Amino acid sequence: MLRVAYLIPALTDCGLTRIPFWLSKKLSDKVEIEFLYFRQKSFSKRGEELIPIELPLKKIDFYKFFPDLNNFDIIHSHGFVPDMYVLLHHSEISAKKITTIHGYHIEDLKYEKGFLLSFLMGNLWNISCKIFDIAVCLTHSMECFYKNKGISKITTIYNGVEQPILDTNNSFLTHHCKSSDYVYLSTVSSLNPRKGVGQILKLLVKDERYIFTCVGGSSSDIERLQNIAIQLNIQNRCTFIGHCNNPWEYIINSDIFVFPSRSEGFGLVLVEAALLGIPIVCSDIPTFREMFTDDEASFFKMDDIDNLHDKVMRMDELKKKKAKAKIKATDTFNVIKMSDEYYRLYNSLL
């Protein structure tokens, strides 16, 4: 049986770890899988859950080579720390090496690290991707981007997403009532500046009927956005839930899911919103344009609040799009399809 080691930075439940977790659930009957990680949780301050991995787990030291790596056929790396580990020890690793690139390295890092540090770290990250036997991108536009960065051994596999399961015993889900006098907007986000959630707060100034619910984020990012809401005098129409196990139980009844991200490797939450039948308005960036069409979602120009306002106001148009978005999410971004493609990739390398 094929042996694969998933290298992840931490056991935290987030988009980066959810993909190997979903892969492991679908492939475990034909692939022997083990998770190797460096930390119990990420360095984020938000209240995080650990991903419920039931397969073998081992914590390894970044600076020491883990000899058991060479007992695997494939090393599949996810994230900056795992990729740096493979770069540091690549001469000692005899297994085939794969990395999944989850975002645009320099662009994504600059919102957390600043320009100079993101430039240095991002370029080092790009260099590390060249030593892998193959790098997997999440969209074709991302593949073209990284080919221009000199990464030649590269391919694209779309992420698959499991449909969220809602707990009908959740009191918020069962007792939440909406008024037809308001338009209920929602988002799920880590709330860092890259996610662009401040644009939604500015939108609320445009119309007093807008009510906004936001799930996720660290305490510092929530506080930052709450302060903006107070400055805009719209704090009474904003609810920040913070991190929770199933965000969709708090926003399933919303009228529109707004995702104003400035840079994204793949929109997992967009797919989840589509699967749940929530109309989507998102930023007009290449990743989202590849994922959905104008018949499936509405796109607004970044930082153009008037344009965002115009898209949100077209409720009837948005409602017509959600059925097609659900079909796209079900057919194109499903976990079985993703797992089959990775399994074929693993075998092709051997």
C-alpha positions in Angstrom: 0.0 0.0 0.0 1.2 3.5 -0.8 2.6 5.4 2.2 2.0 9.1 2.5 3.1 11.6 5.2 1.1 14.8 5.4 3.4 17.6 6.8 1.4 20.4 8.4 2.4 23.3 10.6 0.0 22.7 13.5 -3.1 20.7 14.4 -5.3 23.8 14.3 -8.5 23.5 12.3 -8.1 25.9 9.4 -8.3 25.9 5.7 -4.7 24.9 5.3 -5.1 21.7 7.5 -8.6 20.9 6.4 -7.6 19.9 2.9 -5.1 17.2 4.0 -7.6 16.1 6.7 -10.4 15.7 4.1 -7.9 13.9 1.7 -7.0 11.5 4.5 -10.6 10.6 5.2 -11.2 9.7 1.5 -7.9 8.0 0.8 -7.3 6.0 4.0 -8.7 2.8 2.5 -6.1 2.7 -0.2 -3.2 4.8 1.2 -1.4 4.5 4.5 -1.3 8.0 5.9 0.4 9.6 8.8 0.3 13.3 9.9 3.6 15.0 11.0 3.3 18.4 12.7 5.5 21.0 14.4 3.1 22.7 16.9 -0.1 21.8 18.7 -1.7 25.1 17.7 -0.8 28.0 15.5 0.6 31.3 16.7 -2.7 33.0 16.2 -4.5 34.4 19.3 -8.0 33.4 18.2 -9.7 30.6 20.1 -8.8 27.7 17.9 -10.1 24.1 17.8 -7.8 21.2 17.0 -8.6 19.3 13.8 -10.0 15.9 14.7 -7.4 13.7 13.0 -7.8 10.0 13.9 -4.9 8.7 11.9 -1.3 8.4 13.3 0.2 11.7 14.5 3.8 12.6 15.3 5.3 15.9 16.4 8.7 16.6 14.9 11.4 19.1 15.4 11.9 21.6 12.7 15.7 21.6 13.0 16.2 17.9 13.2 15.7 15.5 10.3 13.1 12.9 11.1 14.6 9.6 9.7 11.2 7.9 9.4 10.4 10.2 6.6 12.2 7.9 4.3 9.8 5.1 5.2 7.2 6.9 3.1 6.7 6.9 -0.6 5.3 10.5 -0.7 5.9 13.5 1.5 3.0 16.0 1.0 3.7 19.4 2.5 1.2 22.2 3.4 2.3 25.6 4.5 5.4 27.8 5.1 6.9 25.9 8.0 6.6 22.4 6.4 7.9 23.7 3.1 10.9 25.3 4.9 11.5 22.0 6.7 11.7 20.2 3.3 14.0 22.8 2.0 16.3 22.5 5.0 16.4 18.7 4.9 15.7 18.0 1.2 19.1 16.3 0.6 18.3 13.7 3.3 14.7 12.9 2.0 14.5 10.0 -0.5 10.7 10.0 -0.7 8.9 11.9 -3.5 8.1 15.5 -2.4 4.8 17.4 -3.1 3.8 20.8 -1.9 0.3 22.3 -2.2 0.5 26.0 -2.6 -2.4 27.5 -0.6 -2.0 31.1 -1.6 0.1 34.0 -3.1 3.1 34.0 -0.8 4.3 37.5 -0.8 0.9 39.1 -1.2 -0.6 37.1 1.7 2.4 37.6 4.0 2.5 41.4 3.7 -0.7 41.9 5.6 0.9 40.1 8.6 4.6 40.7 8.3 4.9 44.0 6.5 6.5 44.7 3.0 10.1 43.9 3.7 9.7 40.7 5.7 7.0 39.4 3.4 9.3 40.1 0.4 12.1 38.1 2.0 10.0 35.3 3.4 7.8 35.1 0.3 10.7 34.8 -2.1 12.4 32.2 0.0 9.1 30.3 0.0 8.9 30.5 -3.7 12.4 29.1 -4.0 11.6 26.2 -1.7 8.7 25.2 -4.1 11.3 24.6 -6.8 12.9 21.7 -4.9 9.7 19.6 -4.8 9.0 17.0 -7.4 5.8 18.8 -8.1 3.9 21.8 -6.7 0.1 21.8 -6.7 -1.8 25.0 -7.2 -5.5 25.5 -6.3 -6.4 27.4 -9.5 -5.1 27.7 -13.1 -4.6 31.4 -12.6 -2.3 30.6 -9.6 -0.5 28.0 -11.7 0.3 30.7 -14.4 1.4 33.1 -11.7 3.9 30.6 -10.2 5.2 29.4 -13.6 6.2 33.0 -14.1 8.1 32.8 -10.8 10.2 30.0 -12.3 8.4 27.0 -10.8 8.2 24.6 -13.7 7.1 21.3 -12.1 3.6 22.4 -11.3 0.0 21.5 -11.8 -3.5 22.4 -10.6 -6.0 20.5 -8.5 -9.1 22.3 -7.3 -9.8 22.0 -3.6 -12.8 19.8 -2.6 -15.1 21.0 0.2 -17.3 19.0 2.5 -20.8 20.4 3.0 -21.2 21.9 6.5 -23.5 19.9 8.7 -25.8 22.1 10.8 -26.7 21.1 14.4 -30.5 21.5 14.6 -30.2 21.7 18.4 -28.2 24.9 18.1 -30.4 27.5 19.9 -29.2 30.4 17.6 -30.1 28.4 14.5 -33.6 27.3 15.6 -34.7 30.5 17.3 -33.2 33.2 15.1 -36.0 35.2 13.4 -35.5 37.7 10.6 -37.4 40.8 9.8 -38.3 41.7 6.2 -37.3 45.3 7.1 -33.6 44.4 7.0 -31.0 42.9 4.7 -28.9 40.4 6.6 -25.3 40.2 5.5 -22.7 37.8 6.8 -19.1 36.6 6.4 -16.8 34.0 7.8 -13.2 35.1 8.1 -10.0 35.2 10.1 -10.6 39.0 10.0 -7.0 40.0 9.3 -6.5 43.0 7.0 -6.1 40.7 3.9 -9.7 39.6 4.3 -11.0 43.2 3.6 -13.9 43.0 6.1 -13.7 46.8 6.7 -15.3 47.2 3.3 -18.5 45.6 4.7 -18.5 48.0 7.6 -18.3 51.0 5.2 -21.2 49.4 3.3 -23.4 49.6 6.3 -23.2 53.4 6.3 -25.0 53.3 2.9 -28.2 51.8 4.2 -29.7 51.5 7.7 -31.4 48.3 6.6 -28.1 46.4 6.5 -27.4 44.1 9.5 -24.0 42.3 9.6 -22.9 39.1 11.3 -19.3 38.1 11.2 -17.9 34.8 12.5 -14.2 34.1 13.2 -11.1 36.2 13.8 -8.6 36.9 16.6 -9.6 39.1 19.6 -7.2 41.8 18.3 -8.8 41.8 14.8 -12.3 41.8 16.2 -11.4 44.8 18.4 -9.9 46.6 15.4 -13.1 46.2 13.4 -15.3 47.1 16.4 -13.4 50.3 16.7 -14.0 51.1 13.0 -17.7 50.3 13.5 -17.9 52.8 16.4 -16.2 55.4 14.3 -18.7 54.8 11.5 -21.6 54.8 14.1 -22.9 51.4 12.8 -21.8 49.3 15.8 -25.5 48.5 16.7 -25.9 46.7 13.4 -22.7 44.6 13.7 -22.4 41.3 15.5 -18.9 39.7 15.9 -19.3 36.0 17.0 -15.6 35.2 17.1 -14.3 31.7 16.5 -16.7 28.8 16.8 -16.9 25.2 15.7 -19.5 25.6 13.0 -19.9 29.2 11.8 -22.7 28.4 9.4 -25.2 27.8 12.2 -24.9 31.5 13.0 -25.3 32.8 9.4 -27.4 30.2 7.5 -30.4 32.5 7.6 -28.5 35.5 6.2 -29.6 37.0 2.9 -26.2 37.5 1.4 -22.7 36.0 2.1 -20.1 38.7 1.4 -16.5 37.8 1.0 -14.3 40.9 0.3 -10.9 39.3 0.4 -8.0 41.2 -1.2 -6.0 38.0 -1.9 -7.0 34.4 -1.7 -5.6 31.1 -3.0 -9.0 29.5 -2.9 -12.3 30.4 -1.4 -13.3 27.5 0.8 -16.0 29.5 2.5 -17.4 30.6 -0.8 -17.9 27.0 -1.7 -19.5 26.2 1.7 -21.8 29.2 1.3 -22.8 28.0 -2.2 -23.4 24.4 -0.9 -25.8 25.9 1.7 -27.6 28.0 -0.8 -26.6 31.4 0.4 -26.3 34.0 -2.3 -22.7 35.3 -2.8 -21.1 38.7 -3.3 -17.3 38.6 -3.4 -14.4 40.7 -4.5 -13.4 40.7 -8.1 -10.1 38.9 -7.9 -8.7 36.2 -10.3 -9.2 33.3 -7.9 -12.9 34.0 -7.4 -13.4 34.7 -11.1 -12.1 31.3 -11.9 -14.2 29.6 -9.2 -17.5 31.1 -10.1 -19.1 32.9 -13.1 -21.3 36.0 -13.3 -24.3 33.6 -13.4 -23.3 32.0 -10.1 -22.0 34.9 -8.0 -21.8 38.7 -8.0 -18.4 40.5 -8.1 -17.6 44.0 -6.8 -14.6 46.2 -7.4 -12.2 46.3 -4.5 -12.7 49.3 -2.2 -15.5 50.6 -4.4 -18.2 50.7 -1.7 -20.8 52.2 -4.2 -20.2 49.2 -6.5 -20.5 46.8 -3.5 -23.7 48.6 -2.5 -25.1 48.1 -6.0 -24.4 44.4 -6.0 -25.9 43.8 -2.6 -29.1 45.7 -3.6 -29.9 43.3 -6.5 -31.5 40.7 -4.3 -33.7 39.1 -6.9 -30.7 38.7 -9.2 -28.6 37.2 -6.4 -31.4 34.7 -5.5 -31.4 33.4 -9.1 -27.7 32.8 -9.0 -27.5 30.7 -5.9 -28.9 27.5 -7.5 -26.2 27.6 -10.2 -23.5 28.3 -7.6 -24.7 25.2 -5.7 -24.4 23.0 -8.8 -20.9 24.4 -9.5 -19.8 23.7 -5.9 -21.3 20.2 -5.9 -19.9 19.1 -9.2 -16.5 20.9 -9.4 -15.3 21.4 -5.8 -16.1 18.1 -4.2 -13.8 16.1 -2.0 -14.1 12.8 -3.9 -12.9 14.5 -7.1 -10.0 16.2 -5.3 -9.0 12.9 -3.6 -9.0 11.0 -6.9 -6.8 13.6 -8.6 -4.3 13.6 -5.7 -4.3 9.7 -5.7 -3.5 9.7 -9.5 -0.8 12.3 -8.9 0.8 10.2 -6.1 0.9 7.2 -8.3 2.3 9.1 -11.3 5.3 10.2 -9.3 6.2 6.6 -8.5 
